Amino acid sequence: MTLDAYRTPAAMSDAGRHARLFDGLPNDIGGLAQVVQGLLVHEHIAPAYGLTLSPEQHAQAHLRPVEKILETIAVQDKRPLPVARPAGERVVGVCRHFSLLHVAMLRAQGVAARARCGFGAYFEKGKFLDHWVTEYWNAAAKRWVLVDAQLDTRQRELFKVTFDPLDVPRDQFLVAGGAWKLCRDGKADPAAFGILDMHGLWFIAGNVIRDVAALNNHEMLPWDVWGAMARNDAELDLALFDRLAELSHVPDKHPDELRAIYQDKRIAVPGTVFNAVLDRPDPVH
């Protein structure tokens, strides 16, 4: 994809009728990440902030579009976005929400940015856990840079993170296609990739599709299931995922092919997906 394809909010990253809330935001990568951290709290890391979430708060983790996320933020607290909310008064999300909101803010300022789905090596020793980060184009350095907008001071202490979250090393976060290639080449164990009790090549494949969708501006929930996503390794179309991994691993080398393959009904996000957490079909919008 050209840089211009990621400079403008689209679909999930479009603030819509709440775009005015982005007025007055800082105009640097780290400053925007801090704003995001003051607005959201991670559903599964909430206990580290002394929180016990209500069912209503847990339900917020299923919000998809940035427009809805911003609406929920504004309903809970009318103050400008740069004013950090107390942890218990933040909107609940997961890594994908932190990344998508960060991307939306960057795009609103004309910075080329995209959300990437893959695996983080810094949460549990020896494991690559399901995770999302921001990837933005650093014009000065002429390279794409990974940013973990979720890692505030508390989480850096909790997970003993020693690198700069504003420039995550590529061996600490693997985009899904890179993880797939490593495992298929016998250089990594698929059992190390996943989350909770879900690990293996089939799980990596699901994230490959989510990453391809995100590269086409459809950043879905980590538990949204559709198309060619499988429930076990035996159901995988290995040739298809080999191709998807090749295209998405280094997406800027294959912009036309990435757009074309997203037209495949096995890959494109349909109007209704299966929400695996709620165990039900869910309309996307």
DRENDO-1510 file (C-alpha; in Angstrom, 1 decimal, always signed):
<recs>
REC; n; res; u; v; w
REC; 1; MET; +0.0; +0.0; +0.0 .
REC; 2; THR; +1.2; +3.5; -0.7 .
REC; 3; LEU; +1.8; +5.8; +2.3 .
REC; 4; ASP; -1.2; +7.9; +1.3 .
REC; 5; ALA; -3.5; +4.8; +1.8 .
REC; 6; TYR; -2.6; +5.1; +5.5 .
REC; 7; ARG; -2.7; +8.9; +6.1 .
REC; 8; THR; -6.4; +9.2; +6.1 .
REC; 9; PRO; -8.9; +7.7; +8.6 .
REC; 10; ALA; -11.0; +5.0; +6.9 .
REC; 11; ALA; -13.7; +2.6; +8.0 .
REC; 12; MET; -12.9; +1.5; +11.6 .
REC; 13; SER; -10.4; +4.3; +12.2 .
REC; 14; ASP; -12.7; +7.1; +11.1 .
REC; 15; ALA; -13.8; +9.2; +14.1 .
REC; 16; GLY; -16.9; +10.3; +12.1 .
REC; 17; ARG; -19.2; +12.7; +14.0 .
REC; 18; HIS; -16.8; +12.7; +16.9 .
REC; 19; ALA; -13.8; +13.9; +14.9 .
REC; 20; ARG; -13.8; +17.3; +16.8 .
REC; 21; LEU; -12.7; +15.4; +19.9 .
REC; 22; PHE; -9.3; +15.1; +18.2 .
REC; 23; ASP; -8.8; +18.9; +18.3 .
REC; 24; GLY; -6.0; +20.0; +20.6 .
REC; 25; LEU; -4.2; +16.6; +20.8 .
REC; 26; PRO; -0.4; +16.5; +21.0 .
REC; 27; ASN; +1.3; +16.1; +17.6 .
REC; 28; ASP; +4.0; +13.6; +18.6 .
REC; 29; ILE; +3.9; +9.8; +18.7 .
REC; 30; GLY; +4.6; +9.4; +22.4 .
REC; 31; GLY; +2.2; +12.2; +23.4 .
REC; 32; LEU; -0.6; +10.6; +21.5 .
REC; 33; ALA; +0.2; +7.2; +23.1 .
REC; 34; GLN; +0.0; +8.8; +26.6 .
REC; 35; VAL; -3.5; +10.3; +25.7 .
REC; 36; VAL; -4.7; +6.8; +24.6 .
REC; 37; GLN; -3.4; +5.3; +27.9 .
REC; 38; GLY; -5.3; +7.9; +29.8 .
REC; 39; LEU; -8.6; +7.0; +28.0 .
REC; 40; LEU; -8.5; +3.2; +27.9 .
REC; 41; VAL; -7.8; +0.4; +30.4 .
REC; 42; HIS; -7.0; -3.2; +29.2 .
REC; 43; GLU; -9.7; -5.6; +30.1 .
REC; 44; HIS; -7.4; -8.4; +31.2 .
REC; 45; ILE; -4.8; -6.2; +32.9 .
REC; 46; ALA; -7.3; -4.1; +34.9 .
REC; 47; PRO; -6.5; -6.0; +38.2 .
REC; 48; ALA; -3.0; -4.6; +38.0 .
REC; 49; TYR; -4.6; -1.2; +38.5 .
REC; 50; GLY; -6.7; -2.4; +41.4 .
REC; 51; LEU; -9.8; -2.7; +39.4 .
REC; 52; THR; -12.7; -5.2; +39.3 .
REC; 53; LEU; -14.7; -4.6; +36.1 .
REC; 54; SER; -18.5; -4.7; +36.0 .
REC; 55; PRO; -20.3; -6.6; +33.2 .
REC; 56; GLU; -21.1; -3.3; +31.6 .
REC; 57; GLN; -17.4; -2.4; +31.5 .
REC; 58; HIS; -16.5; -5.8; +30.0 .
REC; 59; ALA; -19.1; -5.2; +27.3 .
REC; 60; GLN; -17.1; -2.2; +26.1 .
REC; 61; ALA; -14.3; -4.5; +24.9 .
REC; 62; HIS; -16.6; -5.5; +22.0 .
REC; 63; LEU; -16.7; -2.0; +20.6 .
REC; 64; ARG; -15.3; -2.0; +17.0 .
REC; 65; PRO; -15.3; +1.4; +15.3 .
REC; 66; VAL; -13.3; +4.4; +16.7 .
REC; 67; GLU; -16.4; +6.5; +16.3 .
REC; 68; LYS; -18.2; +4.2; +18.9 .
REC; 69; ILE; -15.2; +4.2; +21.2 .
REC; 70; LEU; -15.0; +8.0; +21.2 .
REC; 71; GLU; -18.8; +8.2; +21.8 .
REC; 72; THR; -18.4; +6.0; +24.9 .
REC; 73; ILE; -15.4; +8.0; +26.1 .
REC; 74; ALA; -17.4; +11.2; +25.7 .
REC; 75; VAL; -20.5; +9.9; +27.4 .
REC; 76; GLN; -18.5; +8.9; +30.5 .
REC; 77; ASP; -16.4; +12.1; +30.7 .
REC; 78; LYS; -17.0; +15.3; +28.8 .
REC; 79; ARG; -13.4; +16.6; +29.4 .
REC; 80; PRO; -10.9; +17.0; +26.5 .
REC; 81; LEU; -9.2; +13.8; +25.5 .
REC; 82; PRO; -5.8; +14.8; +26.8 .
REC; 83; VAL; -7.1; +14.9; +30.3 .
REC; 84; ALA; -6.3; +11.4; +31.7 .
REC; 85; ARG; -9.2; +9.7; +33.3 .
REC; 86; PRO; -8.8; +7.7; +36.6 .
REC; 87; ALA; -8.1; +4.1; +35.8 .
REC; 88; GLY; -11.6; +3.0; +36.9 .
REC; 89; GLU; -13.3; +5.6; +34.7 .
REC; 90; ARG; -11.6; +4.7; +31.5 .
REC; 91; VAL; -13.2; +2.8; +28.6 .
REC; 92; VAL; -12.4; -0.9; +28.6 .
REC; 93; GLY; -10.6; -2.4; +25.6 .
REC; 94; VAL; -7.8; -4.7; +24.7 .
REC; 95; CYS; -4.6; -4.2; +22.7 .
REC; 96; ARG; -6.5; -3.7; +19.5 .
REC; 97; HIS; -8.4; -0.8; +20.9 .
REC; 98; PHE; -5.2; +1.0; +22.1 .
REC; 99; SER; -3.6; +0.5; +18.7 .
REC; 100; LEU; -6.6; +1.5; +16.6 .
REC; 101; LEU; -7.3; +4.6; +18.6 .
REC; 102; HIS; -3.6; +5.6; +18.4 .
REC; 103; VAL; -3.7; +5.0; +14.6 .
REC; 104; ALA; -6.9; +7.1; +14.3 .
REC; 105; MET; -5.2; +10.0; +16.0 .
REC; 106; LEU; -2.1; +9.8; +13.9 .
REC; 107; ARG; -4.1; +9.5; +10.7 .
REC; 108; ALA; -6.2; +12.5; +11.7 .
REC; 109; GLN; -2.9; +14.5; +11.8 .
REC; 110; GLY; -1.9; +13.2; +8.4 .
REC; 111; VAL; +0.7; +10.7; +9.6 .
REC; 112; ALA; +0.8; +7.3; +7.8 .
REC; 113; ALA; -0.1; +4.7; +10.4 .
REC; 114; ARG; -1.7; +1.3; +10.5 .
REC; 115; ALA; -2.6; -1.3; +13.2 .
REC; 116; ARG; -0.7; -4.6; +13.0 .
REC; 117; CYS; -1.9; -7.9; +14.3 .
REC; 118; GLY; +0.6; -10.4; +15.5 .
REC; 119; PHE; +2.4; -11.6; +18.6 .
REC; 120; GLY; +4.3; -10.0; +21.5 .
REC; 121; ALA; +7.4; -11.7; +23.1 .
REC; 122; TYR; +7.4; -9.5; +26.1 .
REC; 123; PHE; +4.4; -10.6; +28.2 .
REC; 124; GLU; +5.4; -14.2; +29.1 .
REC; 125; LYS; +8.9; -15.7; +28.9 .
REC; 126; GLY; +9.2; -18.2; +26.0 .
REC; 127; LYS; +5.8; -17.3; +24.6 .
REC; 128; PHE; +4.6; -15.1; +21.8 .
REC; 129; LEU; +1.2; -13.8; +22.9 .
REC; 130; ASP; -1.6; -12.6; +20.7 .
REC; 131; HIS; -1.2; -8.8; +20.4 .
REC; 132; TRP; -1.7; -5.7; +18.3 .
REC; 133; VAL; +0.6; -2.6; +17.9 .
REC; 134; THR; +0.7; +0.6; +15.9 .
REC; 135; GLU; +3.1; +0.8; +12.9 .
REC; 136; TYR; +3.8; +4.4; +11.7 .
REC; 137; TRP; +6.0; +5.8; +8.9 .
REC; 138; ASN; +8.9; +7.7; +10.4 .
REC; 139; ALA; +9.7; +10.1; +7.6 .
REC; 140; ALA; +13.0; +11.2; +9.1 .
REC; 141; ALA; +14.3; +7.6; +9.5 .
REC; 142; LYS; +12.5; +6.5; +6.3 .
REC; 143; ARG; +11.2; +3.3; +7.9 .
REC; 144; TRP; +8.1; +1.9; +9.5 .
REC; 145; VAL; +8.3; +1.9; +13.3 .
REC; 146; LEU; +6.4; -0.3; +15.7 .
REC; 147; VAL; +4.8; +1.4; +18.8 .
REC; 148; ASP; +3.0; -0.3; +21.7 .
REC; 149; ALA; +0.6; +2.4; +22.8 .
REC; 150; GLN; -0.7; +0.1; +25.5 .
REC; 151; LEU; +2.5; +0.0; +27.5 .
REC; 152; ASP; +2.2; +2.7; +30.2 .
REC; 153; THR; +4.6; +2.9; +33.2 .
REC; 154; ARG; +2.6; +0.3; +35.2 .
REC; 155; GLN; +2.7; -2.3; +32.4 .
REC; 156; ARG; +6.4; -1.7; +31.7 .
REC; 157; GLU; +7.1; -2.5; +35.3 .
REC; 158; LEU; +4.6; -5.4; +35.3 .
REC; 159; PHE; +6.1; -7.1; +32.3 .
REC; 160; LYS; +9.7; -5.9; +32.9 .
REC; 161; VAL; +9.9; -4.2; +29.5 .
REC; 162; THR; +13.3; -2.8; +28.9 .
REC; 163; PHE; +13.0; -1.5; +25.3 .
REC; 164; ASP; +11.4; +1.8; +24.2 .
REC; 165; PRO; +7.7; +1.2; +23.5 .
REC; 166; LEU; +7.9; +3.9; +20.9 .
REC; 167; ASP; +10.3; +1.8; +18.8 .
REC; 168; VAL; +9.5; -1.9; +19.5 .
REC; 169; PRO; +12.2; -4.2; +18.2 .
REC; 170; ARG; +11.1; -6.5; +15.4 .
REC; 171; ASP; +12.1; -9.6; +17.4 .
REC; 172; GLN; +9.8; -8.5; +20.3 .
REC; 173; PHE; +6.7; -8.1; +18.1 .
REC; 174; LEU; +6.2; -10.4; +15.2 .
REC; 175; VAL; +3.5; -9.5; +12.6 .
REC; 176; ALA; +1.3; -12.5; +12.0 .
REC; 177; GLY; +2.8; -13.3; +8.6 .
REC; 178; GLY; +6.3; -13.3; +10.0 .
REC; 179; ALA; +5.2; -15.7; +12.8 .
REC; 180; TRP; +3.6; -18.0; +10.2 .
REC; 181; LYS; +6.8; -18.0; +8.0 .
REC; 182; LEU; +9.0; -18.8; +11.0 .
REC; 183; CYS; +6.9; -21.7; +12.0 .
REC; 184; ARG; +6.5; -23.1; +8.5 .
REC; 185; ASP; +10.3; -22.9; +8.1 .
REC; 186; GLY; +10.8; -24.8; +11.3 .
REC; 187; LYS; +12.5; -21.9; +13.0 .
REC; 188; ALA; +9.8; -21.5; +15.7 .
REC; 189; ASP; +7.4; -23.7; +17.5 .
REC; 190; PRO; +3.7; -23.0; +16.7 .
REC; 191; ALA; +2.8; -24.1; +20.3 .
REC; 192; ALA; +4.5; -20.9; +21.6 .
REC; 193; PHE; +2.1; -18.7; +19.7 .
REC; 194; GLY; -1.4; -17.9; +21.0 .
REC; 195; ILE; -3.1; -16.9; +24.2 .
REC; 196; LEU; -4.7; -18.6; +27.2 .
REC; 197; ASP; -5.3; -22.2; +26.2 .
REC; 198; MET; -5.3; -21.5; +22.5 .
REC; 199; HIS; -2.0; -22.0; +20.6 .
REC; 200; GLY; -0.8; -23.4; +17.4 .
REC; 201; LEU; -0.6; -22.9; +13.6 .
REC; 202; TRP; -4.4; -22.5; +13.3 .
REC; 203; PHE; -4.3; -19.6; +15.8 .
REC; 204; ILE; -1.4; -17.9; +13.9 .
REC; 205; ALA; -3.4; -18.3; +10.7 .
REC; 206; GLY; -6.4; -16.5; +12.2 .
REC; 207; ASN; -4.1; -13.6; +13.0 .
REC; 208; VAL; -2.7; -13.6; +9.5 .
REC; 209; ILE; -6.2; -13.0; +8.2 .
REC; 210; ARG; -6.8; -10.3; +10.8 .
REC; 211; ASP; -3.6; -8.6; +9.8 .
REC; 212; VAL; -4.4; -8.7; +6.1 .
REC; 213; ALA; -7.8; -7.2; +6.9 .
REC; 214; ALA; -6.2; -4.5; +9.0 .
REC; 215; LEU; -3.8; -3.7; +6.1 .
REC; 216; ASN; -7.0; -3.1; +4.1 .
REC; 217; ASN; -8.4; -0.8; +6.9 .
REC; 218; HIS; -10.7; -3.3; +8.6 .
REC; 219; GLU; -9.2; -3.7; +12.1 .
REC; 220; MET; -11.3; -6.4; +13.7 .
REC; 221; LEU; -11.6; -7.7; +17.3 .
REC; 222; PRO; -9.0; -10.3; +18.2 .
REC; 223; TRP; -11.9; -12.8; +18.7 .
REC; 224; ASP; -13.8; -12.0; +15.5 .
REC; 225; VAL; -13.9; -15.2; +13.3 .
REC; 226; TRP; -14.8; -15.4; +9.6 .
REC; 227; GLY; -13.9; -16.9; +6.3 .
REC; 228; ALA; -10.9; -19.2; +6.1 .
REC; 229; MET; -10.1; -19.0; +9.8 .
REC; 230; ALA; -9.9; -22.6; +11.2 .
REC; 231; ARG; -10.5; -24.3; +14.5 .
REC; 232; ASN; -7.5; -26.7; +14.2 .
REC; 233; ASP; -4.5; -27.3; +12.1 .
REC; 234; ALA; -6.1; -30.0; +10.0 .
REC; 235; GLU; -8.6; -27.5; +8.5 .
REC; 236; LEU; -6.0; -25.1; +7.3 .
REC; 237; ASP; -5.4; -24.3; +3.6 .
REC; 238; LEU; -1.6; -24.1; +3.9 .
REC; 239; ALA; -1.0; -22.8; +0.5 .
REC; 240; LEU; -3.5; -20.0; +1.0 .
REC; 241; PHE; -1.8; -19.0; +4.3 .
REC; 242; ASP; +1.6; -19.3; +2.9 .
REC; 243; ARG; +0.6; -16.7; +0.2 .
REC; 244; LEU; -1.1; -14.4; +2.8 .
REC; 245; ALA; +1.9; -14.5; +5.0 .
REC; 246; GLU; +4.2; -13.7; +2.1 .
REC; 247; LEU; +2.1; -10.7; +1.2 .
REC; 248; SER; +1.5; -9.3; +4.7 .
REC; 249; HIS; +4.9; -9.9; +6.1 .
REC; 250; VAL; +6.4; -7.1; +4.0 .
REC; 251; PRO; +3.1; -5.4; +2.8 .
REC; 252; ASP; +4.7; -2.5; +1.0 .
REC; 253; LYS; +6.3; -4.8; -1.5 .
REC; 254; HIS; +2.9; -6.2; -2.5 .
REC; 255; PRO; +0.3; -3.4; -2.4 .
REC; 256; ASP; -1.6; -4.5; -5.5 .
REC; 257; GLU; -1.6; -8.2; -4.5 .
REC; 258; LEU; -2.8; -7.3; -1.0 .
REC; 259; ARG; -5.7; -5.3; -2.3 .
REC; 260; ALA; -6.6; -8.1; -4.8 .
REC; 261; ILE; -6.4; -11.0; -2.4 .
REC; 262; TYR; -8.7; -9.1; +0.1 .
REC; 263; GLN; -11.4; -9.5; -2.5 .
REC; 264; ASP; -11.4; -13.2; -1.8 .
REC; 265; LYS; -14.5; -14.0; +0.2 .
REC; 266; ARG; -12.4; -16.3; +2.5 .
REC; 267; ILE; -10.4; -13.2; +3.5 .
REC; 268; ALA; -12.6; -10.1; +3.3 .
REC; 269; VAL; -14.5; -9.1; +6.4 .
REC; 270; PRO; -18.2; -9.9; +5.8 .
REC; 271; GLY; -21.2; -8.0; +7.1 .
REC; 272; THR; -21.5; -10.4; +10.0 .
REC; 273; VAL; -18.7; -12.2; +11.9 .
REC; 274; PHE; -18.7; -14.8; +14.7 .
REC; 275; ASN; -17.8; -13.3; +18.0 .
REC; 276; ALA; -16.0; -16.2; +19.7 .
REC; 277; VAL; -16.1; -14.6; +23.2 .
REC; 278; LEU; -19.8; -13.9; +23.1 .
REC; 279; ASP; -20.4; -17.1; +21.2 .
REC; 280; ARG; -22.7; -15.6; +18.7 .
REC; 281; PRO; -22.9; -14.0; +15.2 .
REC; 282; ASP; -22.2; -10.2; +15.4 .
REC; 283; PRO; -23.0; -7.5; +12.8 .
REC; 284; VAL; -19.7; -5.7; +12.0 .
REC; 285; HIS; -21.4; -2.2; +12.0 .
</recs>
